[in-house]
Amino acid sequence: MNRVLIVEDEVRISSFIAKGLKAEGFTPTVVADGVIGLDYALTGEFDLVVLDIGLPRLDGFAILERVSVERPEMPIVVLTARDSLTDTVAALEGGAADFMSKPFRFAELLARIRLRLRPLGDVAPEEIVVGDVKLDVRSRRAYVGSKEVELSARELALAEVLLRHQGQVLSREQLLSLVWGYDFDPGSNIVDVYVGYLRKKLGSDVIKTVRGLGYRVE
Ligand code: CA
């Protein structure tokens, strides 16, 4: 319950939030673009979204609308300028979101985030099965057929992300930020290295390489 997506195009603000959240034990991921922010918010890999309204390509209201239809359980804290507070409150009526007017103190935001993250019961499935491969998410165990396979914590995290998005292409950048965190060097080949480990352990045909795009499980 600690993966927070921050969709905010002002670096000063996003890094302020990310630093504060990290210090509190959260795993923040920062996205500065509305279209990418929506994509990430819909992956299911985050526990909460901190959402700015004025964003390049797609504004926060549009993101809010899509997320509340497709992932109604996702808590959202909207950041808004004080002069547009009325609009924002109207837009939030009936939704799962909360709002925070800029400028704000980190402690206020943190309190809202903590409130929104109170456990409401785990809605994610406990077992993910793709072909012969089975992941028991609760007990953190992996199986191929009936045989248990030893995976490291990072391998398990990567396997979980890939298996949960069966049929969907995930880019190296997405995997990097979902499994390793936003501040990892995007030029790193660590994703490819770990996909190699997983292929050795789970079978060479489970994870397909989609040339120029990333990886897909089918
Ligand atoms: Ca903005």
Residues whose N, C-alpha, C, O or C-beta is under 5 A from the ligand:
A	BS01	CA	D9 E10 D52 G54 L55
